[in-house]
Amino acid sequence: DAGVTQSPTHLIKTRGQHVTLRCSPISGHKSVSWYQQVLGQGPQFIFQYYEKEERGRGNFPDRFSARQFPNYSSELNVNALLLGDSALYLCASSSTAQRGSYNSPLHFGNGTRLTVT
Amino acid sequence: TQLLEQSPQFLSIQEGENLTVYCNSSSVFSSLQWYRQEPGEGPVLLVTVVTGGEVKKLKRLTFQFGDARKDSSLHITAAQPGDTGLYLCAGAQWGSQGNLIFGKGTKLSVKP
């Protein structure tokens, strides 16, 4: 079975531009989460979507937005790119919604490496 | 503020040695997960510990969750070059929106 797939794998953008990153979850998984991993750091939570609804949002500015489609795939959008947005953007899927008391395993994709110049 | 502190940040050892990686916090977690991440890839889940004091073994890897659910350790016996990678601990908190809080990771290099 295919794992979590993300596209594109690499992307170079200029400050002020907009970017859209895409994620296809494992078949049957209805929850998608987005994480940002800056070089030398652990991943930081951006969004969680379950059944097309936003279920959680991390401490990121409004320039970051996301959505989930009826087929459970997801897009992460970032507007007005800053140099500090350069990072590996990870998408993870799971079979159930991530709740604080119990978390079904997260399956990560290999990420999109975004470089902002 | 980094809620989960991992130590050491870097570890370079010879094949066959034992090692322990620590994950500490002042916060209580409902569960804690350990991941391994290789260059150019996403993190891969190794284990989830849920009960305070719980010990789980995965071949040469032993994971322990602290009694107070604030800390965890990963012990590797007789490390092999294939163990090389970035080890990340991640905690989940009651009442959170379901996100995981990750530590910065321990970069392990095992030399033949």
gemmi code that builds the backbone of each chain (N, CA, C; Angstrom):
import gemmi

chains = {
    "A": [
        ("ASP", (0.840, -1.196, 0.000), (0.000, 0.000, 0.000), (0.874, 1.245, 0.000)),
        ("ALA", (0.418, 2.297, -0.694), (1.177, 3.531, -0.745), (1.114, 4.205, 0.609)),
        ("GLY", (2.235, 4.832, 0.979), (2.264, 5.592, 2.211), (1.747, 6.991, 1.968)),
        ("VAL", (2.060, 7.897, 2.861), (1.678, 9.297, 2.701), (2.559, 9.910, 1.613)),
        ("THR", (1.932, 10.532, 0.639), (2.711, 11.143, -0.440), (2.550, 12.654, -0.401)),
        ("GLN", (3.674, 13.339, -0.606), (3.675, 14.796, -0.594), (4.289, 15.312, -1.879)),
        ("SER", (3.772, 16.436, -2.337), (4.342, 17.067, -3.534), (4.288, 18.580, -3.405)),
        ("PRO", (5.258, 19.282, -4.001), (6.463, 18.697, -4.589), (7.453, 18.270, -3.506)),
        ("THR", (8.547, 17.652, -3.886), (9.540, 17.239, -2.889), (10.441, 18.412, -2.514)),
        ("HIS", (10.724, 19.256, -3.488), (11.546, 20.439, -3.247), (10.915, 21.633, -3.941)),
        ("LEU", (11.132, 22.814, -3.349), (10.543, 24.032, -3.899), (11.400, 25.218, -3.494)),
        ("ILE", (11.674, 26.100, -4.459), (12.387, 27.341, -4.160), (11.487, 28.508, -4.520)),
        ("LYS", (11.267, 29.389, -3.545), (10.400, 30.548, -3.756), (11.129, 31.806, -3.294)),
        ("THR", (10.604, 32.938, -3.729), (11.159, 34.232, -3.348), (10.289, 34.862, -2.260)),
        ("ARG", (10.904, 35.655, -1.412), (10.160, 36.363, -0.370), (8.941, 37.078, -0.947)),
        ("GLY", (7.808, 36.986, -0.231), (6.594, 37.651, -0.679), (5.701, 36.794, -1.545)),
        ("GLN", (6.245, 35.709, -2.098), (5.432, 34.831, -2.934), (4.530, 33.947, -2.089)),
        ("HIS", (3.691, 33.203, -2.793), (2.738, 32.290, -2.162), (3.120, 30.863, -2.567)),
        ("VAL", (2.835, 29.888, -1.690), (3.157, 28.501, -2.003), (2.006, 27.581, -1.573)),
        ("THR", (1.801, 26.524, -2.340), (0.805, 25.492, -2.005), (1.487, 24.148, -1.973)),
        ("LEU", (1.366, 23.466, -0.849), (1.945, 22.134, -0.681), (0.797, 21.136, -0.602)),
        ("ARG", (1.035, 19.935, -1.157), (-0.046, 18.950, -1.243), (0.313, 17.653, -0.540)),
        ("CYS", (-0.726, 16.987, -0.063), (-0.531, 15.754, 0.699), (-1.664, 14.780, 0.419)),
        ("SER", (-1.307, 13.534, 0.145), (-2.302, 12.466, 0.017), (-2.085, 11.484, 1.154)),
        ("PRO", (-3.099, 11.254, 1.986), (-2.918, 10.359, 3.139), (-2.953, 8.898, 2.714)),
        ("ILE", (-2.616, 8.043, 3.651), (-2.753, 6.609, 3.434), (-4.238, 6.303, 3.198)),
        ("SER", (-4.505, 5.397, 2.287), (-5.881, 5.042, 1.966), (-6.634, 4.618, 3.230)),
        ("GLY", (-7.794, 5.218, 3.452), (-8.591, 4.893, 4.632), (-8.359, 5.819, 5.809)),
        ("HIS", (-7.286, 6.611, 5.755), (-7.019, 7.570, 6.831), (-7.792, 8.856, 6.581)),
        ("LYS", (-8.478, 9.310, 7.625), (-9.311, 10.504, 7.472), (-8.712, 11.741, 8.127)),
        ("SER", (-7.625, 11.574, 8.858), (-7.008, 12.697, 9.560), (-5.669, 13.043, 8.924)),
        ("VAL", (-5.455, 14.335, 8.709), (-4.185, 14.825, 8.178), (-3.675, 15.940, 9.087)),
        ("SER", (-2.410, 15.855, 9.432), (-1.774, 16.905, 10.229), (-0.586, 17.456, 9.465)),
        ("TRP", (-0.309, 18.732, 9.667), (0.842, 19.385, 9.044), (1.811, 19.837, 10.130)),
        ("TYR", (3.097, 19.616, 9.862), (4.150, 20.025, 10.776), (5.238, 20.755, 9.988)),
        ("GLN", (5.881, 21.714, 10.658), (7.030, 22.418, 10.084), (8.284, 21.991, 10.837)),
        ("GLN", (9.316, 21.585, 10.110), (10.572, 21.195, 10.750), (11.693, 22.072, 10.213)),
        ("VAL", (12.128, 23.004, 11.027), (13.269, 23.859, 10.690), (14.543, 23.067, 10.967)),
        ("LEU", (15.573, 23.323, 10.188), (16.830, 22.592, 10.325), (17.339, 22.616, 11.761)),
        ("GLY", (17.621, 21.439, 12.300), (18.157, 21.344, 13.655), (17.106, 21.338, 14.748)),
        ("GLN", (15.841, 21.352, 14.364), (14.748, 21.360, 15.336), (13.832, 20.157, 15.114)),
        ("GLY", (12.989, 19.889, 16.117), (11.964, 18.879, 15.919), (10.769, 19.488, 15.200)),
        ("PRO", (9.892, 18.665, 14.659), (8.705, 19.185, 13.964), (7.815, 20.002, 14.894)),
        ("GLN", (7.203, 21.057, 14.337), (6.248, 21.894, 15.090), (4.882, 21.815, 14.430)),
        ("PHE", (3.875, 21.614, 15.235), (2.506, 21.432, 14.764), (1.946, 22.689, 14.134)),
        ("ILE", (1.337, 22.527, 12.936), (0.706, 23.670, 12.270), (-0.819, 23.501, 12.288)),
        ("PHE", (-1.310, 22.402, 11.715), (-2.751, 22.171, 11.605), (-3.065, 20.687, 11.743)),
        ("GLN", (-4.311, 20.410, 12.164), (-4.868, 19.073, 12.048), (-6.248, 19.192, 11.420)),
        ("TYR", (-6.528, 18.337, 10.456), (-7.836, 18.248, 9.831), (-8.355, 16.825, 9.977)),
        ("TYR", (-9.649, 16.752, 10.247), (-10.309, 15.446, 10.316), (-11.668, 15.573, 9.675)),
        ("GLU", (-11.964, 14.674, 8.764), (-13.252, 14.718, 8.048), (-13.536, 16.126, 7.506)),
        ("LYS", (-12.524, 16.740, 6.939), (-12.606, 18.031, 6.258), (-12.776, 19.227, 7.194)),
        ("GLU", (-12.731, 18.987, 8.494), (-12.865, 20.091, 9.440), (-11.545, 20.322, 10.169)),
        ("GLU", (-11.250, 21.587, 10.438), (-10.057, 21.900, 11.210), (-10.277, 21.485, 12.658)),
        ("ARG", (-9.368, 20.658, 13.184), (-9.504, 20.165, 14.559), (-8.440, 20.738, 15.479)),
        ("GLY", (-7.452, 21.370, 14.904), (-6.412, 21.942, 15.741), (-5.537, 22.880, 14.931)),
        ("ARG", (-5.014, 23.897, 15.602), (-4.152, 24.881, 14.951), (-3.017, 25.214, 15.909)),
        ("GLY", (-1.803, 25.200, 15.386), (-0.647, 25.548, 16.197), (-0.405, 27.049, 16.206)),
        ("ASN", (0.709, 27.445, 16.796), (1.027, 28.858, 16.954), (1.732, 29.397, 15.709)),
        ("PHE", (0.997, 29.503, 14.640), (1.521, 30.018, 13.384), (0.645, 31.190, 12.927)),
        ("PRO", (1.262, 32.157, 12.198), (0.486, 33.333, 11.769), (-0.588, 32.970, 10.747)),
        ("ASP", (-1.484, 33.936, 10.519), (-2.602, 33.725, 9.596), (-2.151, 33.554, 8.152)),
        ("ARG", (-0.887, 33.810, 7.882), (-0.365, 33.564, 6.524), (-0.432, 32.076, 6.178)),
        ("PHE", (-0.532, 31.253, 7.190), (-0.619, 29.808, 7.007), (-2.090, 29.396, 7.025)),
        ("SER", (-2.501, 28.646, 6.020), (-3.869, 28.131, 5.986), (-3.832, 26.737, 5.360)),
        ("ALA", (-4.888, 25.992, 5.576), (-4.945, 24.642, 5.017), (-6.397, 24.262, 4.763)),
        ("ARG", (-6.557, 23.195, 4.036), (-7.894, 22.643, 3.855), (-7.757, 21.168, 3.532)),
        ("GLN", (-8.876, 20.458, 3.727), (-8.920, 19.036, 3.418), (-10.076, 18.794, 2.456)),
        ("PHE", (-9.832, 17.969, 1.485), (-10.806, 17.725, 0.428), (-11.640, 16.476, 0.720)),
        ("PRO", (-12.758, 16.279, -0.020), (-13.608, 15.092, 0.221), (-12.857, 13.767, 0.136)),
        ("ASN", (-11.786, 13.708, -0.651), (-11.022, 12.450, -0.727), (-9.952, 12.377, 0.369)),
        ("TYR", (-9.984, 13.309, 1.311), (-9.104, 13.389, 2.487), (-7.704, 13.892, 2.185)),
        ("SER", (-7.409, 14.192, 0.933), (-6.138, 14.836, 0.647), (-6.165, 16.256, 1.212)),
        ("SER", (-4.999, 16.870, 1.288), (-4.946, 18.175, 1.954), (-3.961, 19.094, 1.262)),
        ("GLU", (-4.187, 20.366, 1.412), (-3.267, 21.404, 0.938), (-2.888, 22.315, 2.089)),
        ("LEU", (-1.616, 22.714, 2.099), (-1.144, 23.741, 3.022), (-0.738, 24.937, 2.178)),
        ("ASN", (-1.279, 26.090, 2.508), (-0.964, 27.313, 1.792), (-0.218, 28.280, 2.716)),
        ("VAL", (0.801, 28.901, 2.158), (1.527, 29.925, 2.905), (1.628, 31.161, 2.022)),
        ("ASN", (1.129, 32.275, 2.515), (1.175, 33.547, 1.790), (2.330, 34.414, 2.266)),
        ("ALA", (2.700, 35.389, 1.429), (3.704, 36.390, 1.821), (4.909, 35.735, 2.486)),
        ("LEU", (5.555, 34.838, 1.756), (6.658, 34.035, 2.301), (7.773, 34.903, 2.878)),
        ("LEU", (8.296, 34.434, 4.016), (9.443, 35.054, 4.671), (10.614, 34.080, 4.635)),
        ("LEU", (11.819, 34.628, 4.799), (13.001, 33.769, 4.810), (12.871, 32.682, 5.875)),
        ("GLY", (12.268, 33.045, 7.005), (12.113, 32.118, 8.120), (11.140, 30.982, 7.869)),
        ("ASP", (10.425, 31.040, 6.745), (9.511, 29.944, 6.393), (10.261, 28.785, 5.740)),
        ("SER", (11.541, 28.970, 5.467), (12.342, 27.889, 4.886), (12.404, 26.726, 5.872)),
        ("ALA", (11.959, 25.576, 5.429), (11.864, 24.429, 6.334), (11.422, 23.202, 5.555)),
        ("LEU", (11.408, 22.071, 6.256), (10.808, 20.851, 5.729), (9.374, 20.804, 6.244)),
        ("TYR", (8.404, 20.729, 5.343), (7.001, 20.681, 5.734), (6.527, 19.235, 5.635)),
        ("LEU", (6.121, 18.719, 6.769), (5.733, 17.318, 6.875), (4.224, 17.179, 6.991)),
        ("CYS", (3.710, 16.213, 6.283), (2.306, 15.863, 6.389), (2.237, 14.491, 7.043)),
        ("ALA", (1.278, 14.294, 7.930), (1.107, 13.003, 8.581), (-0.366, 12.623, 8.559)),
        ("SER", (-0.634, 11.356, 8.326), (-2.027, 10.913, 8.359), (-2.217, 9.878, 9.464)),
        ("SER", (-3.447, 9.788, 9.927), (-3.783, 8.768, 10.919), (-5.232, 8.355, 10.697)),
        ("SER", (-5.576, 7.203, 11.276), (-6.914, 6.654, 11.010), (-7.999, 7.389, 11.767)),
        ("THR", (-7.627, 7.952, 12.935), (-8.627, 8.678, 13.716), (-8.111, 10.074, 14.016)),
        ("ALA", (-8.993, 10.905, 14.518), (-8.589, 12.249, 14.909), (-7.622, 12.156, 16.081)),
        ("GLN", (-6.634, 13.033, 16.098), (-5.680, 13.083, 17.197), (-6.323, 13.820, 18.365)),
        ("ARG", (-6.485, 13.109, 19.472), (-7.068, 13.736, 20.658), (-6.028, 13.707, 21.759)),
        ("GLY", (-6.153, 14.613, 22.693), (-5.126, 14.730, 23.710), (-4.973, 13.489, 24.565)),
        ("SER", (-6.061, 12.736, 24.731), (-5.976, 11.593, 25.638), (-5.475, 10.335, 24.944)),
        ("TYR", (-5.596, 10.293, 23.654), (-5.129, 9.116, 22.919), (-4.788, 9.538, 21.502)),
        ("ASN", (-3.701, 9.057, 21.030), (-3.323, 9.388, 19.667), (-3.035, 8.120, 18.880)),
        ("SER", (-3.807, 7.909, 17.829), (-3.473, 6.788, 16.951), (-2.177, 7.158, 16.225)),
        ("PRO", (-1.413, 6.161, 15.828), (-0.078, 6.437, 15.256), (-0.132, 7.387, 14.068)),
        ("LEU", (0.824, 8.292, 14.030), (0.981, 9.203, 12.905), (1.914, 8.571, 11.877)),
        ("HIS", (1.514, 8.628, 10.617), (2.338, 8.144, 9.516), (2.760, 9.364, 8.696)),
        ("PHE", (4.062, 9.633, 8.703), (4.567, 10.823, 8.040), (4.960, 10.540, 6.595)),
        ("GLY", (4.780, 11.566, 5.752), (5.365, 11.551, 4.420), (6.812, 11.998, 4.510)),
        ("ASN", (7.488, 12.049, 3.363), (8.889, 12.451, 3.351), (9.076, 13.964, 3.273)),
        ("GLY", (7.979, 14.690, 3.212), (8.063, 16.137, 3.325), (8.306, 16.877, 2.037)),
        ("THR", (8.063, 18.182, 2.106), (8.423, 19.114, 1.034), (9.472, 20.061, 1.596)),
        ("ARG", (10.621, 20.112, 0.950), (11.694, 21.011, 1.390), (11.476, 22.351, 0.709)),
        ("LEU", (11.081, 23.360, 1.489), (10.829, 24.705, 0.952), (12.010, 25.615, 1.284)),
        ("THR", (12.542, 26.248, 0.267), (13.610, 27.234, 0.453), (13.085, 28.586, -0.015)),
        ("VAL", (13.169, 29.583, 0.856), (12.728, 30.941, 0.501), (13.963, 31.825, 0.397)),
        ("THR", (14.141, 32.452, -0.764), (15.340, 33.282, -0.974), (14.977, 34.764, -1.059)),
    ],
    "B": [
        ("THR", (9.455, 28.424, 24.494), (9.893, 27.474, 25.526), (9.771, 26.056, 24.984)),
        ("GLN", (10.871, 25.302, 25.094), (10.879, 23.932, 24.616), (10.295, 23.063, 25.710)),
        ("LEU", (9.134, 22.451, 25.481), (8.501, 21.652, 26.514), (9.211, 20.332, 26.728)),
        ("LEU", (9.797, 19.787, 25.673), (10.484, 18.504, 25.750), (11.958, 18.718, 25.454)),
        ("GLU", (12.803, 18.423, 26.435), (14.239, 18.582, 26.273), (14.855, 17.213, 26.029)),
        ("GLN", (15.578, 17.085, 24.933), (16.253, 15.832, 24.641), (17.737, 15.985, 24.870)),
        ("SER", (18.356, 14.930, 25.388), (19.804, 14.938, 25.567), (20.348, 13.532, 25.352)),
        ("PRO", (21.581, 13.417, 24.832), (22.347, 14.532, 24.284), (21.794, 14.953, 22.917)),
        ("GLN", (22.260, 16.098, 22.441), (21.842, 16.541, 21.110), (22.532, 15.738, 20.023)),
        ("PHE", (23.804, 15.426, 20.243), (24.590, 14.652, 19.292), (25.288, 13.513, 20.022)),
        ("LEU", (25.406, 12.386, 19.343), (26.065, 11.230, 19.931), (26.758, 10.459, 18.817)),
        ("SER", (28.072, 10.276, 18.977), (28.841, 9.525, 17.993), (29.541, 8.377, 18.717)),
        ("ILE", (29.197, 7.147, 18.358), (29.741, 5.992, 19.063), (30.219, 4.942, 18.070)),
        ("GLN", (30.931, 3.937, 18.602), (31.403, 2.823, 17.787), (30.367, 1.701, 17.824)),
        ("GLU", (30.355, 0.953, 16.766), (29.479, -0.229, 16.685), (29.722, -1.131, 17.898)),
        ("GLY", (28.623, -1.609, 18.486), (28.736, -2.508, 19.623), (28.557, -1.828, 20.978)),
        ("GLU", (28.676, -0.509, 21.001), (28.495, 0.216, 22.268), (27.023, 0.349, 22.622)),
        ("ASN", (26.774, 0.607, 23.895), (25.413, 0.873, 24.374), (25.226, 2.378, 24.536)),
        ("LEU", (23.987, 2.839, 24.462), (23.735, 4.258, 24.638), (22.334, 4.476, 25.188)),
        ("THR", (22.155, 5.639, 25.828), (20.846, 6.034, 26.325), (20.556, 7.472, 25.925)),
        ("VAL", (19.359, 7.695, 25.417), (18.887, 9.031, 25.047), (17.758, 9.398, 26.003)),
        ("TYR", (17.772, 10.666, 26.452), (16.802, 11.094, 27.446), (15.860, 12.154, 26.882)),
        ("CYS", (14.646, 12.130, 27.391), (13.611, 13.084, 26.980), (12.937, 13.559, 28.265)),
        ("ASN", (13.118, 14.834, 28.600), (12.641, 15.339, 29.888), (11.733, 16.546, 29.741)),
        ("SER", (10.812, 16.672, 30.687), (9.885, 17.804, 30.662), (9.396, 18.108, 32.075)),
        ("SER", (8.946, 19.314, 32.283), (8.288, 19.657, 33.544), (6.778, 19.452, 33.421)),
        ("SER", (6.331, 19.110, 32.216), (4.909, 18.906, 31.958), (4.578, 17.420, 31.970)),
        ("VAL", (3.325, 17.126, 32.254), (2.842, 15.742, 32.242), (2.230, 15.443, 30.878)),
        ("PHE", (2.506, 14.254, 30.382), (1.981, 13.839, 29.079), (1.071, 12.620, 29.225)),
        ("SER", (0.041, 12.571, 28.407), (-0.859, 11.421, 28.415), (-0.193, 10.223, 27.738)),
        ("SER", (0.651, 10.481, 26.780), (1.411, 9.425, 26.115), (2.650, 10.053, 25.506)),
        ("LEU", (3.601, 9.210, 25.203), (4.837, 9.691, 24.610), (5.239, 8.733, 23.491)),
        ("GLN", (5.674, 9.301, 22.397), (6.081, 8.486, 21.256), (7.541, 8.763, 20.920)),
        ("TRP", (8.206, 7.736, 20.403), (9.562, 7.879, 19.893), (9.550, 7.611, 18.396)),
        ("TYR", (10.224, 8.492, 17.663), (10.350, 8.367, 16.223), (11.827, 8.341, 15.842)),
        ("ARG", (12.109, 7.735, 14.672), (13.432, 7.835, 14.076), (13.282, 8.453, 12.697)),
        ("GLN", (14.163, 9.411, 12.402), (14.101, 10.111, 11.136), (15.462, 10.035, 10.446)),
        ("GLU", (15.452, 9.616, 9.191), (16.684, 9.561, 8.403), (16.685, 10.725, 7.420)),
        ("PRO", (17.877, 11.138, 6.978), (17.974, 12.306, 6.083), (17.083, 12.166, 4.852)),
        ("GLY", (16.314, 13.209, 4.566), (15.462, 13.202, 3.385), (14.170, 12.434, 3.550)),
        ("GLU", (13.898, 11.965, 4.765), (12.675, 11.203, 4.999), (11.896, 11.773, 6.175)),
        ("GLY", (10.626, 11.361, 6.269), (9.827, 11.760, 7.406), (10.090, 10.864, 8.604)),
        ("PRO", (9.690, 11.306, 9.803), (9.870, 10.467, 11.003), (9.047, 9.179, 10.898)),
        ("VAL", (9.608, 8.111, 11.449), (8.920, 6.816, 11.475), (8.710, 6.427, 12.934)),
        ("LEU", (7.468, 6.102, 13.280), (7.151, 5.762, 14.656), (7.835, 4.464, 15.084)),
        ("LEU", (8.500, 4.517, 16.265), (9.116, 3.320, 16.835), (8.216, 2.706, 17.900)),
        ("VAL", (7.706, 3.562, 18.794), (6.921, 3.036, 19.916), (6.072, 4.145, 20.522)),
        ("THR", (4.983, 3.739, 21.180), (4.171, 4.648, 21.984), (4.109, 4.084, 23.392)),
        ("VAL", (4.405, 4.899, 24.394), (4.254, 4.492, 25.786), (3.148, 5.318, 26.404)),
        ("VAL", (2.301, 4.650, 27.188), (1.077, 5.286, 27.659), (0.988, 5.312, 29.188)),
        ("THR", (1.451, 4.233, 29.831), (1.297, 4.099, 31.280), (2.574, 4.525, 31.992)),
        ("GLY", (2.451, 5.304, 33.077), (3.605, 5.693, 33.870), (4.380, 4.466, 34.335)),
        ("GLY", (5.714, 4.474, 34.146), (6.532, 3.339, 34.531), (6.624, 2.253, 33.474)),
        ("GLU", (5.918, 2.418, 32.388), (5.880, 1.390, 31.330), (7.250, 1.214, 30.670)),
        ("VAL", (7.585, -0.043, 30.396), (8.805, -0.372, 29.661), (8.410, -1.189, 28.437)),
        ("LYS", (8.914, -0.760, 27.278), (8.650, -1.526, 26.050), (9.969, -1.843, 25.376)),
        ("LYS", (10.041, -3.054, 24.797), (11.266, -3.467, 24.102), (10.967, -3.732, 22.643)),
        ("LEU", (11.894, -3.267, 21.818), (11.800, -3.475, 20.378), (13.178, -3.944, 19.930)),
        ("LYS", (13.372, -5.270, 19.925), (14.668, -5.870, 19.613), (15.735, -5.295, 20.555)),
        ("ARG", (16.713, -4.552, 20.060), (17.785, -4.019, 20.905), (17.444, -2.666, 21.522)),
        ("LEU", (16.233, -2.180, 21.293), (15.820, -0.882, 21.817), (14.874, -1.072, 22.997)),
        ("THR", (15.143, -0.359, 24.095), (14.280, -0.407, 25.281), (13.803, 1.004, 25.578)),
        ("PHE", (12.497, 1.162, 25.692), (11.874, 2.456, 25.949), (11.237, 2.429, 27.329)),
        ("GLN", (11.395, 3.533, 28.065), (10.789, 3.611, 29.382), (10.064, 4.951, 29.528)),
        ("PHE", (8.880, 4.915, 30.125), (8.100, 6.114, 30.435), (8.217, 6.335, 31.942)),
        ("GLY", (8.555, 7.538, 32.361), (8.730, 7.809, 33.769), (7.443, 7.633, 34.566)),
        ("ASP", (7.601, 7.321, 35.856), (6.437, 7.095, 36.720), (5.495, 8.291, 36.722)),
        ("ALA", (6.069, 9.480, 36.693), (5.266, 10.704, 36.748), (4.819, 11.171, 35.362)),
        ("ARG", (5.138, 10.399, 34.352), (4.754, 10.701, 32.950), (5.328, 12.031, 32.469)),
        ("LYS", (6.501, 12.385, 32.986), (7.126, 13.637, 32.543), (8.393, 13.381, 31.748)),
        ("ASP", (8.874, 12.158, 31.743), (10.137, 11.896, 31.083), (10.151, 10.493, 30.500)),
        ("SER", (11.101, 10.286, 29.604), (11.236, 8.991, 28.951), (12.689, 8.781, 28.551)),
        ("SER", (13.043, 7.526, 28.362), (14.389, 7.227, 27.898), (14.337, 6.144, 26.835)),
        ("LEU", (15.356, 6.182, 25.992), (15.538, 5.167, 24.948), (16.932, 4.603, 25.122)),
        ("HIS", (17.033, 3.303, 25.342), (18.330, 2.645, 25.505), (18.552, 1.699, 24.333)),
        ("ILE", (19.704, 1.817, 23.702), (20.053, 0.921, 22.595), (21.231, 0.066, 23.033)),
        ("THR", (21.077, -1.223, 22.900), (22.133, -2.178, 23.249), (22.881, -2.595, 21.991)),
        ("ALA", (24.195, -2.643, 22.091), (25.033, -3.103, 20.973), (24.652, -2.402, 19.670)),
        ("ALA", (24.845, -1.092, 19.669), (24.427, -0.274, 18.526), (25.086, -0.745, 17.226)),
        ("GLN", (24.340, -0.594, 16.144), (24.817, -0.974, 14.823), (24.740, 0.246, 13.891)),
        ("PRO", (25.537, 0.270, 12.829), (25.501, 1.401, 11.893), (24.096, 1.706, 11.377)),
        ("GLY", (23.264, 0.684, 11.267), (21.888, 0.879, 10.814), (21.026, 1.645, 11.806)),
        ("ASP", (21.518, 1.839, 13.030), (20.776, 2.611, 14.031), (20.985, 4.118, 13.842)),
        ("THR", (21.920, 4.475, 12.987), (22.205, 5.890, 12.740), (20.960, 6.632, 12.292)),
        ("GLY", (20.734, 7.813, 12.881), (19.585, 8.621, 12.505), (19.270, 9.653, 13.580)),
        ("LEU", (18.196, 10.386, 13.367), (17.721, 11.383, 14.324), (16.581, 10.760, 15.129)),
        ("TYR", (16.744, 10.705, 16.442), (15.730, 10.130, 17.313), (14.941, 11.273, 17.958)),
        ("LEU", (13.631, 11.234, 17.785), (12.750, 12.290, 18.273), (11.762, 11.721, 19.275)),
        ("CYS", (11.597, 12.412, 20.402), (10.502, 12.048, 21.290), (9.387, 13.067, 21.083)),
        ("ALA", (8.159, 12.637, 21.277), (7.004, 13.503, 21.056), (5.928, 13.159, 22.076)),
        ("GLY", (5.386, 14.177, 22.715), (4.387, 13.955, 23.753), (3.020, 14.489, 23.381)),
        ("ALA", (2.003, 13.831, 23.893), (0.619, 14.284, 23.730), (0.088, 14.690, 25.099)),
        ("GLN", (-0.695, 15.753, 25.139), (-1.212, 16.243, 26.416), (-2.732, 16.188, 26.454)),
        ("TRP", (-3.275, 15.842, 27.645), (-4.726, 15.855, 27.817), (-5.264, 17.264, 27.556)),
        ("GLY", (-6.398, 17.318, 26.888), (-7.023, 18.614, 26.661), (-6.414, 19.401, 25.533)),
        ("SER", (-5.390, 18.846, 24.892), (-4.786, 19.555, 23.772), (-5.653, 19.334, 22.544)),
        ("GLN", (-5.276, 20.006, 21.473), (-6.044, 19.846, 20.242), (-5.576, 18.630, 19.469)),
        ("GLY", (-4.822, 17.777, 20.110), (-4.397, 16.551, 19.471), (-3.036, 16.631, 18.835)),
        ("ASN", (-2.388, 17.798, 18.935), (-1.072, 17.891, 18.329), (-0.024, 17.239, 19.220)),
        ("LEU", (1.038, 16.782, 18.593), (2.180, 16.238, 19.299), (3.207, 17.338, 19.515)),
        ("ILE", (3.859, 17.330, 20.677), (4.939, 18.263, 20.980), (6.242, 17.490, 20.848)),
        ("PHE", (7.080, 17.910, 19.921), (8.322, 17.201, 19.653), (9.502, 17.844, 20.374)),
        ("GLY", (10.465, 17.003, 20.780), (11.752, 17.499, 21.208), (12.602, 17.846, 19.991)),
        ("LYS", (13.796, 18.399, 20.234), (14.681, 18.798, 19.127), (15.371, 17.600, 18.488)),
        ("GLY", (15.403, 16.498, 19.208), (15.999, 15.309, 18.621), (17.421, 15.048, 19.089)),
        ("THR", (17.816, 13.796, 18.984), (19.200, 13.368, 19.244), (19.733, 12.771, 17.958)),
        ("LYS", (20.820, 13.368, 17.448), (21.413, 12.852, 16.220), (22.465, 11.812, 16.577)),
        ("LEU", (22.172, 10.551, 16.226), (23.046, 9.433, 16.556), (23.823, 8.987, 15.322)),
        ("SER", (25.130, 8.820, 15.519), (25.982, 8.282, 14.456), (26.716, 7.073, 15.027)),
        ("VAL", (26.532, 5.912, 14.404), (27.196, 4.693, 14.831), (28.213, 4.297, 13.770)),
        ("LYS", (29.477, 4.300, 14.164), (30.557, 4.030, 13.201), (30.966, 2.566, 13.253)),
        ("PRO", (31.206, 1.976, 12.057), (31.592, 0.555, 12.015), (32.970, 0.333, 12.617)),
    ],
}
model = gemmi.Model(1)
for chain_id, residues in chains.items():
    chain = gemmi.Chain(chain_id)
    for i, (resn, *xyz) in enumerate(residues, 1):
        res = gemmi.Residue()
        res.name, res.seqid = resn, gemmi.SeqId(i, " ")
        for name, pos in zip(("N", "CA", "C"), xyz):
            atom = gemmi.Atom()
            atom.name, atom.element = name, gemmi.Element(name[0])
            atom.pos, atom.b_iso = gemmi.Position(*pos), 0.0
            res.add_atom(atom)
        chain.add_residue(res)
    model.add_chain(chain)
structure = gemmi.Structure()
structure.add_model(model)
structure.setup_entities()
